[in-house]
Amino acid sequence: MSKEDIQYWLALKFIDELGSVGIKNLIDVYGSPKAVFTAPENDLVTVQRISKKLARRITEFDNWEKVERELELAAAADVSVISVQDPSYPQALLNIYDFPPVLYVKGALSGEDINVAVIGSRMASTYGKFMTERLCRELALSGITVVSGMARGIDSAAHRGSLTGKGRTIAVLGSGVDVIYPPENKKLYEKIWKNGAVISEFPFRTQPKGSHFPARNRIISGLSLGVVVVEATERSGSLITARLGLEQGKEVFAVPGSIDSPGSKGTHKLLKEGAKLVESVYDILEEIIPQVPVNLQVRTSEKKDASGKQSGVSTRMSHHGDVDRLREEEKTILKIIGKEPIYADNIIAMSSFPPSGVLRILLSLELEGYIEQLPGKRFKIKE
């Protein structure tokens, strides 16, 4: 996308009260932001949600210095400014009603990301943070990109867990992409954009405000195939994100906690309303992987082990059949698993494959009916 194109996108964004839906309606009619700025006021008011006041603001816009300053800040901070017409714009976001017309990206987005949002309370318990880090580490080892909001508590634990699992992670901010909030997450911020991306729809130097976080939450859920809530009070913003996910047709998961903990009230409420109970990473993967396009299943599953060999893990969801039809890697894992239960960690230790490969094979074999999972992440041949 040319500099001129993005200048017009930013100009639209800087018009007070126009908003994401107003910009979308204008682009639907005129095709490009440049064409919007050359349209006469009498034509602009015929567009849905464009009042005379907004039409006049568009035709009289002359703050191009602000636009140029924004692009200079982006260049200095090594931040990409992309619009919905940019090939790198996340296609999943186009499925939400009020998708952001412009995103600021520090790091790199990937069309091959398989995103799962993991969110929860800022006032997280030790148990909540431990469970979050463990789940997100295992999601990363399974090739999943963890999306969260880089807030204190569960969000920060989600990013840390993904990074520990050598995975990609995406932080969506309720501030400008250059404003690190909370400030103690400076080192985490650096690690996130170097192993994924930090993104925002807000201009540079925008400070975090309460009204920004619901807007941020729709992007977190919009990017993701599913939303996992670890800890949340009954009035938590995490429940808003979960409900946004439901409205967007996403899978919603909840991790149970102590019945005496206020931080469990929200997650238990979600479970009562039909969210899927999460006891292990497999509860998430078995819902997410069938949604993944086959080409990404193949690409993300072909991880290299320490020797440089491809693990070639299959994530196909075919019906149970003869062992002969399995891939060699699946046969190898099947030989390790007997009629007596064996822990996943032992299977990993006894195989030559990386943990991510073993986890994907186990999930595939379980879904195809060759093995069954028992409590404690143990597996045995299904009889």
C-alpha positions as MATLAB code, in Angstrom:
seq = 'MSKEDIQYWLALKFIDELGSVGIKNLIDVYGSPKAVFTAPENDLVTVQRISKKLARRITEFDNWEKVERELELAAAADVSVISVQDPSYPQALLNIYDFPPVLYVKGALSGEDINVAVIGSRMASTYGKFMTERLCRELALSGITVVSGMARGIDSAAHRGSLTGKGRTIAVLGSGVDVIYPPENKKLYEKIWKNGAVISEFPFRTQPKGSHFPARNRIISGLSLGVVVVEATERSGSLITARLGLEQGKEVFAVPGSIDSPGSKGTHKLLKEGAKLVESVYDILEEIIPQVPVNLQVRTSEKKDASGKQSGVSTRMSHHGDVDRLREEEKTILKIIGKEPIYADNIIAMSSFPPSGVLRILLSLELEGYIEQLPGKRFKIKE';
ca = [
       0.000    0.000    0.000;
       1.376    3.401   -0.996;
       2.116    6.207    1.445;
      -0.584    8.294   -0.239;
      -3.206    5.588    0.368;
      -2.418    5.235    4.051;
      -2.432    9.038    4.441;
      -6.059    9.131    3.318;
      -6.949    6.233    5.616;
      -5.428    8.068    8.579;
      -7.187   11.274    7.589;
     -10.525    9.477    7.744;
      -9.578    8.007   11.104;
      -8.780   11.466   12.498;
     -12.223   12.876   11.713;
     -14.076   13.213   15.010;
     -17.138   10.998   15.538;
     -16.833    9.251   12.169;
     -15.945    5.882   13.679;
     -15.236    2.446   12.214;
     -18.744    1.824   10.866;
     -18.944    5.272    9.283;
     -15.624    4.682    7.500;
     -16.789    1.237    6.378;
     -19.984    2.703    4.902;
     -18.031    5.361    3.011;
     -15.567    2.825    1.576;
     -18.441    0.562    0.542;
     -19.816    3.436   -1.542;
     -16.664    5.145   -2.824;
     -14.146    2.285   -2.919;
     -11.184    4.218   -1.478;
     -10.577    6.928    1.118;
      -9.112    9.231   -1.525;
     -12.390    9.091   -3.430;
     -14.231    9.959   -0.216;
     -12.259   13.192    0.137;
     -13.023   14.224   -3.439;
     -16.773   13.601   -3.105;
     -19.077   16.624   -2.768;
     -20.809   17.225    0.553;
     -24.270   16.685   -0.961;
     -23.251   13.181   -2.054;
     -21.607   12.256    1.254;
     -24.809   12.862    3.240;
     -26.559   10.160    1.213;
     -24.276    7.549    2.784;
     -25.716    5.721    5.778;
     -24.691    7.253    9.150;
     -23.053   10.292    7.503;
     -24.681   13.457    8.830;
     -24.285   16.952    7.427;
     -21.830   17.706   10.220;
     -19.666   14.680    9.350;
     -19.870   15.394    5.625;
     -18.646   18.944    6.261;
     -15.774   17.688    8.430;
     -14.685   15.424    5.579;
     -14.820   18.090    2.856;
     -13.116   20.669    5.093;
     -10.410   18.372    6.469;
      -7.005   20.085    6.233;
      -4.972   18.635    9.120;
      -2.504   16.834    6.875;
       0.339   17.828    9.219;
      -1.151   15.520   11.859;
      -1.278   12.704    9.306;
       2.356   13.265    8.299;
       3.423   13.410   11.945;
       1.710   10.076   12.591;
       3.573    8.430    9.722;
       6.871    9.859   10.985;
       6.207    8.380   14.417;
       5.424    5.031   12.808;
       8.661    5.043   10.824;
      10.711    5.997   13.886;
       9.129    3.221   15.977;
       9.340    0.596   13.202;
       5.548    0.254   13.250;
       3.483   -0.685   10.198;
       0.214    1.166    9.631;
      -2.131   -1.034    7.610;
      -5.681   -0.618    6.358;
      -8.369   -3.174    5.591;
      -7.201   -3.097    1.974;
      -3.671   -4.181    2.894;
      -2.868   -7.873    2.158;
      -1.438   -8.284    5.669;
      -4.650   -7.150    7.385;
      -6.103  -10.075    9.425;
      -8.957  -11.493    7.386;
     -10.698  -12.818   10.503;
     -11.365   -9.250   11.634;
     -13.433   -8.544    8.530;
     -16.109  -10.836    9.963;
     -16.957   -8.473   12.813;
     -19.461   -5.673   12.334;
     -17.268   -2.740   13.384;
     -13.827   -3.954   12.354;
     -11.029   -1.392   12.720;
     -10.281    0.247    9.361;
      -6.656    0.899   10.364;
      -4.268   -1.099   12.547;
      -0.887   -0.157   13.965;
       1.390   -3.221   14.043;
       4.654   -3.538   15.954;
       6.200   -6.858   14.940;
       4.633   -9.084   12.316;
       1.219  -10.570   11.669;
       1.041  -13.881    9.828;
      -1.691  -15.321    7.646;
      -0.675  -18.722    9.030;
      -1.462  -17.871   12.657;
      -4.067  -20.102   14.320;
      -5.261  -17.731   17.021;
      -6.816  -18.510   20.393;
      -7.591  -15.718   22.867;
      -6.708  -16.338   26.521;
      -7.969  -13.693   28.922;
      -8.951  -13.163   32.544;
      -8.758  -11.088   35.679;
      -6.125   -8.453   36.353;
      -6.292   -9.483   40.035;
      -5.341  -13.064   39.274;
      -4.642  -15.711   41.883;
      -1.461  -17.775   41.957;
      -3.516  -20.741   40.711;
      -4.970  -18.684   37.844;
      -1.582  -17.480   36.654;
      -0.088  -20.971   36.939;
      -2.922  -22.559   34.940;
      -2.755  -19.818   32.315;
       0.984  -20.173   31.777;
       0.679  -23.953   31.552;
      -2.216  -23.904   29.081;
      -0.586  -21.247   26.901;
       2.750  -23.048   26.878;
       0.972  -26.196   25.685;
      -1.036  -24.224   23.117;
       2.223  -22.772   21.778;
       3.801  -26.226   21.610;
       0.760  -27.287   19.579;
       1.299  -24.501   17.046;
      -1.376  -22.133   18.373;
      -0.807  -18.368   18.529;
      -2.046  -16.929   21.832;
      -3.884  -13.592   21.676;
      -4.399  -11.464   24.778;
      -4.419   -7.875   26.017;
      -1.079   -7.545   27.861;
      -2.906   -6.409   31.013;
      -1.780   -7.401   34.501;
      -2.687  -10.844   35.787;
      -4.039  -13.473   33.408;
      -3.232  -11.585   30.183;
       0.437  -11.230   31.074;
       0.587  -14.880   32.141;
      -0.934  -15.892   28.783;
       1.798  -14.089   26.832;
       4.535  -15.450   29.106;
       3.272  -19.018   28.727;
       3.219  -18.761   24.950;
       6.744  -17.360   24.880;
       7.956  -20.140   27.184;
       6.534  -22.617   24.673;
       8.529  -20.894   21.890;
       5.294  -19.832   20.214;
       3.962  -16.691   18.599;
       1.769  -14.352   20.603;
      -0.234  -11.219   19.809;
      -1.017   -8.410   22.259;
      -3.935   -6.080   21.493;
      -3.646   -2.790   23.362;
      -6.223   -0.339   24.662;
      -3.690    2.441   24.108;
      -1.402    3.577   21.323;
       0.980    0.859   20.174;
       3.823    2.955   21.601;
       2.264    3.283   25.068;
       3.266    0.344   27.252;
       0.564   -0.381   29.798;
       1.034   -1.459   32.484;
       4.544    0.091   32.499;
       6.083   -2.897   34.303;
       5.425   -4.960   31.163;
       8.154   -3.211   29.172;
      10.318   -6.330   28.880;
       7.277   -8.480   28.081;
       6.245   -5.978   25.390;
       9.665   -6.319   23.739;
       9.470  -10.109   23.773;
       5.935  -10.132   22.352;
       6.633   -8.011   19.286;
       9.844   -9.910   18.578;
       7.904  -13.209   18.689;
       4.618  -12.086   17.191;
       3.001   -8.658   17.243;
       1.691   -5.839   19.381;
      -1.272   -4.168   17.679;
      -3.694   -1.317   18.308;
      -6.314    0.662   16.440;
      -5.528    3.789   18.465;
      -3.143    6.516   17.226;
       0.308    7.024   18.677;
       0.545    8.481   22.197;
      -3.064    7.505   23.006;
      -3.240    6.795   26.724;
      -5.260    3.862   28.081;
      -8.819    4.789   29.071;
     -11.716    2.699   30.314;
     -13.702    3.288   27.118;
     -10.849    1.903   25.003;
     -10.917   -1.595   26.465;
     -14.316   -2.784   25.154;
     -13.120   -1.686   21.698;
      -9.868   -3.584   22.226;
     -11.793   -6.663   23.382;
     -13.740   -6.969   20.121;
     -10.396   -7.206   18.281;
      -9.071   -9.859   20.670;
     -12.121  -12.062   20.097;
     -12.374  -11.148   16.414;
      -8.833  -12.335   15.708;
      -9.375  -15.685   17.401;
     -11.058  -19.001   16.697;
     -11.899  -19.357   20.375;
     -11.847  -17.414   23.639;
     -10.530  -19.013   26.850;
     -11.417  -17.332   30.153;
      -9.296  -18.428   33.108;
     -10.418  -16.216   36.004;
     -13.086  -13.531   36.025;
     -15.393  -11.863   38.509;
     -19.091  -11.576   37.701;
     -18.586   -8.065   36.300;
     -15.263   -8.683   34.603;
     -14.422   -7.230   31.211;
     -13.324  -10.747   30.282;
     -16.984  -11.797   30.279;
     -17.683   -9.002   27.794;
     -14.950  -10.386   25.544;
     -16.396  -13.892   25.895;
     -19.864  -12.655   24.955;
     -18.422  -10.738   22.004;
     -16.841  -14.016   20.970;
     -20.205  -15.771   21.168;
     -21.806  -13.026   19.048;
     -19.013  -13.489   16.518;
     -19.638  -17.248   16.420;
     -16.471  -18.191   18.309;
     -15.931  -21.108   20.694;
     -15.922  -20.011   24.346;
     -14.020  -21.955   27.009;
     -13.744  -21.532   30.769;
     -11.262  -22.884   33.301;
     -12.954  -23.801   36.598;
     -11.639  -22.596   39.940;
     -12.402  -22.775   43.626;
     -16.075  -22.255   44.501;
     -14.915  -19.949   47.313;
     -12.915  -17.656   45.048;
     -14.517  -14.414   43.716;
     -12.321  -14.872   40.645;
     -14.192  -18.063   39.794;
     -17.679  -16.526   39.802;
     -17.434  -15.300   36.210;
     -15.929  -18.453   34.760;
     -18.450  -20.654   36.556;
     -21.236  -18.451   35.219;
     -19.892  -18.999   31.700;
     -19.870  -22.761   32.305;
     -23.509  -22.635   33.413;
     -24.313  -20.733   30.214;
     -22.711  -23.403   28.020;
     -19.014  -22.547   27.772;
     -16.784  -25.593   27.353;
     -15.033  -26.821   30.482;
     -11.238  -26.777   30.176;
      -9.320  -29.392   32.141;
      -6.419  -29.704   29.712;
      -5.176  -28.194   26.470;
      -6.901  -31.014   24.588;
     -10.302  -29.591   25.524;
      -9.347  -26.495   23.535;
      -7.560  -28.187   20.643;
     -10.341  -30.652   19.850;
     -12.688  -27.716   19.174;
     -10.166  -25.468   17.428;
      -8.267  -27.781   15.078;
     -11.335  -28.880   13.041;
     -11.894  -25.195   12.200;
      -8.399  -24.773   10.766;
      -8.057  -24.876    6.960;
      -6.317  -28.058    5.838;
      -3.391  -26.169    4.303;
      -2.633  -24.545    7.670;
      -3.051  -27.819    9.532;
      -0.326  -29.312    7.368;
       1.950  -26.271    7.452;
       1.764  -25.605   11.178;
       2.074  -29.251   12.111;
       5.299  -29.846   10.204;
       7.646  -28.750   12.989;
      11.298  -29.686   12.937;
      12.770  -31.624   15.799;
      16.291  -31.073   17.164;
      17.820  -33.230   14.451;
      16.205  -31.145   11.722;
      13.755  -33.855   10.667;
      10.165  -33.001    9.945;
       7.698  -34.254   12.532;
       5.009  -34.406    9.845;
       2.192  -34.478   12.390;
      -1.222  -35.198   10.977;
      -4.206  -33.162   12.169;
      -6.749  -34.691    9.821;
     -10.088  -35.517   11.327;
     -10.895  -38.667    9.371;
     -12.840  -41.646   10.695;
     -11.311  -44.566   12.532;
      -9.748  -47.092   10.204;
      -6.946  -49.608    9.846;
      -3.585  -48.865   11.437;
      -1.967  -49.320    8.008;
      -3.545  -46.088    6.813;
      -1.789  -44.030    9.498;
       1.313  -41.978    8.825;
       4.624  -43.362   10.071;
       4.814  -40.805   12.878;
       1.363  -41.817   14.094;
       2.289  -45.491   13.995;
       5.407  -44.744   16.058;
       3.391  -43.043   18.782;
       0.752  -45.775   18.696;
       3.442  -48.405   19.348;
       4.541  -46.511   22.481;
       0.990  -46.438   23.843;
      -0.206  -49.787   25.155;
      -3.273  -51.072   26.953;
      -1.942  -49.664   30.229;
      -2.244  -45.865   30.684;
       0.894  -43.858   29.996;
       1.535  -40.176   30.705;
       1.943  -37.770   27.786;
       5.298  -36.620   29.181;
       6.564  -40.226   29.048;
       5.335  -40.586   25.466;
       7.267  -37.444   24.538;
      10.408  -38.743   26.294;
      10.197  -42.118   24.523;
       9.666  -40.637   21.060;
      12.092  -38.769   18.819;
       9.586  -36.014   18.101;
       9.307  -32.519   19.605;
       6.562  -31.986   22.214;
       4.455  -30.037   19.713;
       4.525  -32.986   17.336;
       3.569  -35.531   19.989;
       0.683  -33.408   21.270;
      -0.745  -33.044   17.784;
      -0.384  -36.774   17.056;
      -2.069  -37.683   20.336;
      -4.968  -35.371   19.573;
      -5.313  -36.781   16.066;
      -5.211  -40.405   17.270;
      -7.744  -39.646   19.988;
     -10.166  -37.930   17.634;
      -9.832  -40.764   15.121;
     -10.682  -43.301   17.816;
      -7.374  -45.162   18.120;
      -6.611  -44.059   21.695;
      -8.456  -42.601   24.649;
      -7.391  -39.967   27.142;
      -7.703  -40.592   30.875;
      -7.475  -38.124   33.779;
      -3.998  -36.708   34.370;
      -3.156  -36.526   30.642;
      -2.657  -40.282   30.381;
      -3.382  -42.290   27.255;
      -4.144  -45.898   26.391;
      -5.172  -47.904   23.339;
      -8.926  -47.714   22.860;
     -10.402  -51.191   23.014;
];
